[in-house]
């Protein structure tokens, strides 16, 4: 199983980025998916997740209204659209796969079985 993130980079405050996560070695429709981030010296934190059924989504309060998660099972890809970026969004962003059995969103790191290597997002002027 491999999850590969891309789309990170340097962006000015107020700007936008779209991260992608391409999955291989698993059938994406069988997994709930999530995005986490980790800033230097801080613990990895939940950013948002999407269920495997009905595309239900949940977000951390800090990104609610600015970030949007979507998935394309046919392309085995999950996206994180990030708008109105702030300096505090600077972190390494990880996607992860959760083998949920129902339509809930997985929100804790321990629920996730597979992880990508991460992509750096830096928000700075």
C-alpha positions in Angstrom: 0.0 0.0 0.0 1.3 3.4 -0.9 -0.2 6.9 -0.3 1.6 9.7 -2.1 0.9 13.3 -1.4 1.7 16.2 -3.7 0.8 19.8 -4.2 2.6 21.4 -1.3 4.8 24.4 -1.6 5.3 28.0 -0.6 2.2 30.4 -0.7 1.5 33.8 0.6 -1.0 34.4 3.4 -4.5 34.5 1.9 -3.5 32.2 -1.0 -4.7 28.8 -2.0 -3.2 25.3 -2.5 -4.7 22.0 -3.5 -3.1 18.9 -2.1 -3.6 15.5 -3.8 -3.1 12.0 -2.4 -2.9 9.1 -4.8 -3.5 5.7 -3.3 -2.1 2.4 -4.7 -2.3 -1.1 -3.4 -5.7 -0.6 -1.9 -9.3 0.0 -3.1 -9.9 3.6 -2.1 -13.7 3.2 -1.9 -13.2 0.7 1.0 -11.6 3.4 3.2 -12.4 6.5 5.0 -9.7 9.0 4.3 -8.2 11.9 6.2 -5.7 14.7 6.2 -3.5 15.5 9.2 -0.7 18.0 9.7 2.3 18.4 11.9 4.2 21.6 12.5 7.7 21.7 14.0 7.7 20.9 17.7 4.0 20.0 17.7 1.9 16.8 17.6 0.3 15.6 14.5 -3.3 17.0 14.4 -6.4 16.1 12.5 -7.3 18.5 9.7 -10.3 16.9 8.1 -11.7 13.6 7.0 -14.2 12.1 4.5 -16.2 8.9 5.0 -16.2 6.0 2.6 -20.0 6.2 2.1 -21.9 9.3 1.2 -18.8 11.5 1.3 -19.5 12.9 4.8 -16.9 15.3 5.9 -15.6 16.7 9.2 -13.0 19.4 9.8 -10.9 20.7 12.6 -12.3 24.0 13.9 -9.2 25.8 12.8 -9.8 25.1 9.2 -13.6 24.9 9.0 -14.9 27.0 6.2 -11.5 27.4 4.5 -10.5 23.8 3.7 -12.5 21.2 1.7 -11.9 17.5 1.3 -13.1 15.5 -1.7 -12.4 12.1 -3.2 -12.4 10.5 -6.6 -12.5 6.8 -6.1 -12.2 6.0 -9.8 -8.9 7.9 -9.8 -7.9 6.6 -6.4 -7.3 10.2 -5.3 -8.2 12.3 -2.3 -7.9 16.1 -2.4 -7.5 18.9 0.2 -8.4 22.3 -1.2 -7.0 25.0 1.1 -8.1 28.6 0.8 -7.4 31.7 2.8 -4.2 30.2 4.1 -2.7 31.6 7.2 0.9 31.4 8.6 -0.4 29.0 11.3 -1.3 26.5 8.5 2.4 25.9 7.9 3.1 22.2 8.5 3.8 18.9 6.8 0.5 17.6 5.6 -0.2 13.8 5.6 -3.0 11.8 4.1 -4.1 8.6 5.7 -6.5 5.7 5.1 -8.9 4.4 7.8 -10.6 1.0 7.4 -13.9 2.2 8.8 -16.8 -0.3 8.5 -19.5 2.3 8.3 -20.1 5.8 7.0 -18.4 7.7 9.8 -15.4 10.0 9.5 -12.3 8.8 11.3 -10.8 11.6 13.4 -8.0 10.1 15.5 -4.6 9.0 14.4 -5.0 5.6 15.9 -7.9 4.8 13.6 -5.8 5.2 10.5 -3.9 2.2 9.1 -1.9 3.6 6.2 -0.1 6.9 6.0 1.7 8.9 3.3 5.1 10.5 3.7 3.8 14.0 3.7 4.1 17.2 1.7 5.4 20.5 3.1 3.1 23.5 3.1 4.6 26.9 4.0 2.5 30.0 4.3 4.7 33.1 4.4 5.1 36.5 2.8 
